[in-house]
Amino acid sequence: MVVDFIRKNAVHPRRIQSKFLLNNVGLFQAVSCSKLSVLAKLTPTNQASFVTQTFPASANLRNITQPKRGFTSSFRSFYQKYPSLAPYHVYPPRIFPASVRRNSSLSSDSKTSTDLHVAANKNFGSRPHNQSPNSGTSSHESLLKTQQKSSDSSSAESDHKPSQEPRKVTFWSILVLAKGQGKNFFIAAALLLISSSISMSIPYAVGKILDAGSSSAESGFTEIMGIPSSKFYMGLLGLFLIGSICNFGRIFTLRLLSENIISRLRSRLFAKCLSLDGRFFDSHLHGDIISRLTTDSSIVGKSLSTYLSDGLRSTVSAVTGIAMMLYTSLTLTGYMSLIVPPIALGAFFYGEYVRKLSRKTQDALGDLTRVSEERLANVRTTQAFLGERQEVHRYNNYIRNLFNLAKKEALAGGFFFGSTGFCGNATVIAILALGGKMVAAGDITVGQLSSFLLYTVYAGGSIIGLSGCFTDIMKGLGAAGRLFDLLDSVPKVVPSTGLPVPSTIRKSVLTFDKVGFAYPTRPKSAIFKDLSFEIQPGMNIAIVAASGGGKSTVSQLLLRFYDPISGKILANGTDISTFNVQQWRRNFGVVGQEPVLFTGTIRDNIAYGNPDATQEEIEAAAMRADCGFIYTFPDTWDTQVGTRGLQLSGGQKQRIAIARALLRTPAFLILDEATSALDGEAEVMVNRTIQALMQNRNMTTITIAHKLATIRSADLILVVGDGRIIEQGKFEELSRPGSYFYRLIKWQLGKMDDVPSQ
Ligand SMILES: Nc1ncnc2c1ncn2[C@@H]1O[C@H](COP(=O)(O)OP(=O)(O)OP(=O)(O)O)[C@@H](O)[C@H]1O
């Protein structure tokens, strides 16, 4: 059928194939997944072409994402008949509400409501199957406008990025990254000097051979530079052998050096990322950080070692070449020198341009990685909401951005290297013309002219190579700017400094004393204005508020992902911001709304917070968390949980998360709406587990309550509203008619239409 269509309409099969590919999102995702790691290893220029090759549709990007005028009627009828083959631009993408873009900063209910919003929007962009996809220019135009808006909106996603000026990095400032590699570098440089000197002796030897050849034709001597020719050739061969051994050593040492720098850089960056606080992760997107860890560090490592070494080799060759040109003929060298200033100037401007472009390319690549990482991680939501089309469209927008940057670089590179190539060739002709005259006048010999010509080619090639290295090093500097932004980030909450946490912390009274707080990314919307309350040791307290009222924020402050803007949080009278953060966090067990498990076995996941725990301790924690289901799996403790625990049910994941928290024997257990993501039976099971845990008076339990019915047994319920505590007491005390808590419960039970006001 498709073949018939292609034949009838003379459509290139590649276009049809690319549309198939785009429509078959499963295949697209498989391709993206498998190629992402490869993508990360490529240089920006290669990446663009790699993307183009990997996703054939991007070669036709304009056709897909930009207006296509003049659809033929045969196309139209074909798309009507086989709508799944229709190109993407024919339909407007469903627009993700701006608020969805940064789900992490939404409270859980808002997330649900935006999901609903997405669901409500679902029909907005869905393809009108009973309608012509291209019915009239005006509708086509309006679709294109919508699409343009969508591309704007996707670029607006980067609103959340820090709006800092790109940092300008000098080569000397990135040299520190190679600290400790000096010895290897000097070995490589020495080997390079030897091999380059040997290479540079070739033109001289060629000149001598030619002169010896022409004189032997006249005199019959077979000596070159006073050495019998056979010995001369053997000596030359030996020299070349030494040169190639040195080359081997240089390449090997430099490769090791480069990999060493890249590995250390990645490790440093990763450790740095993990040491940063909530403020950092609110303003930096994960994909962008991943891109810095992979691509940027690779570019910087390479520019430090490989490009620097190539630069050195080119410098040695250029300097030696020019010296030998001077030695061979001062006059010819004088003529040749006229060409150097314009090339050097061109190289300088080109290098600066590439540096700026590289920064932009790396940013664009960061966006691309972020989008693919985030969307692939949530592929089920995308598929459930039929969001494949808009995701592909969004992804294509990022590819197009990257592609356009690569195009600019290709244009600049083509122009620069094309013009330098022309200058080089013109130079050779000039030498032949001028040199020929000098040979005829007897000023130089044929051998000398040949040597001069070869030295010019060597020196010219090296100068062009040098400008290539210069631009690569500039690229490295562009990428290094992004790395230094990360490396120099100073967390407000420094994890490894501060006072030791006293061993009596388990018996501490926790006090929120007039705490004021706003998230750093939204400094104007205060979450807490004057939050004050006390938690006695061993208590079970519950925090209650309307959705978005700041319940989870209490746990974020307690765990010191953020510090209050005003007021203090005290443990037995000591401000917790004076404590060593890591030691402080060691006293907490946290079970979040959506249980987060890591790829690995059930045992690994339970032992995550306490890797030294024995099997008995792991089993005891698991039993306390009601994890008997583990024995129903054939591999019991060695059962793989899958990526982010996908191979377990929600209730099972949550109970493993509880076991993980309990294994730390925490002084404070935070249950952040631990049952909110569970359905009926799982919720009952997990609640049973939690109720049993609350009997333990050796641990303070802080329950962030979503479903009010689950907190009946709490010793104290704190009701938060308008950034402060508005009511507190036991369930029975608070449930009197007229109280805010009472109205909240009524509302939750569906007996009130609106969220109650305080
Ligand atoms: N990282 C963040 N950056 C900026 N704002 C945030 C961030 N996290 C949460 N918020 C905002 O802070 C407010 C309080 O959020 P929080 O998660 O504490 O509410 P909650 O009471 O737990 O809500 P829910 O019951 O819906 O989970 C919300 O308006 C939310 O949008």
The ligand as a MOL file (V3000), in Angstrom:
LIG
                    3D

  0  0  0     0  0            999 V3000
M  V30 BEGIN CTAB
M  V30 COUNTS 31 33 0 0 0
M  V30 BEGIN ATOM
M  V30 1 N 10.9560 23.2970 45.3140 0
M  V30 2 C 9.9860 24.2090 45.3170 0
M  V30 3 N 10.1830 25.4220 44.7800 0
M  V30 4 C 9.2030 26.3510 44.7780 0
M  V30 5 N 7.9770 26.1740 45.3100 0
M  V30 6 C 7.7150 24.9730 45.8640 0
M  V30 7 C 8.6910 23.9330 45.8920 0
M  V30 8 N 8.1570 22.8480 46.4950 0
M  V30 9 C 6.9000 23.2050 46.8330 0
M  V30 10 N 6.6350 24.4740 46.4570 0
M  V30 11 C 5.4040 25.2300 46.6720 0
M  V30 12 O 5.2760 25.4000 48.0820 0
M  V30 13 C 3.9430 25.2560 48.4950 0
M  V30 14 C 3.8610 24.2110 49.6140 0
M  V30 15 O 4.2110 22.9680 49.0540 0
M  V30 16 P 4.1650 21.6420 49.9180 0
M  V30 17 O 4.6190 20.5270 49.0560 0
M  V30 18 O 4.8530 21.8500 51.1950 0
M  V30 19 O 2.5900 21.5330 50.1620 0
M  V30 20 P 1.7830 20.3740 50.8500 0
M  V30 21 O 1.0010 20.9900 51.9510 0
M  V30 22 O 2.6530 19.2370 51.1890 0
M  V30 23 O 0.7730 20.0380 49.6770 0
M  V30 24 P 0.1210 18.6280 49.2720 0
M  V30 25 O -0.7910 18.1830 50.3270 0
M  V30 26 O -0.6270 18.9920 48.0270 0
M  V30 27 O 1.2640 17.6940 49.0230 0
M  V30 28 C 3.1400 24.8980 47.2710 0
M  V30 29 O 2.4930 26.0690 46.8260 0
M  V30 30 C 4.1570 24.4630 46.2600 0
M  V30 31 O 3.7680 24.7690 44.9480 0
M  V30 END ATOM
M  V30 BEGIN BOND
M  V30 1 1 1 2
M  V30 2 1 2 3
M  V30 3 2 2 7
M  V30 4 2 3 4
M  V30 5 1 4 5
M  V30 6 2 5 6
M  V30 7 1 6 7
M  V30 8 1 6 10
M  V30 9 1 7 8
M  V30 10 2 8 9
M  V30 11 1 9 10
M  V30 12 1 10 11
M  V30 13 1 11 12
M  V30 14 1 11 30
M  V30 15 1 12 13
M  V30 16 1 13 14
M  V30 17 1 13 28
M  V30 18 1 14 15
M  V30 19 1 15 16
M  V30 20 2 16 17
M  V30 21 1 16 18
M  V30 22 1 16 19
M  V30 23 1 19 20
M  V30 24 2 20 21
M  V30 25 1 20 22
M  V30 26 1 20 23
M  V30 27 1 23 24
M  V30 28 2 24 25
M  V30 29 1 24 26
M  V30 30 1 24 27
M  V30 31 1 28 29
M  V30 32 1 28 30
M  V30 33 1 30 31
M  V30 END BOND
M  V30 END CTAB
M  END
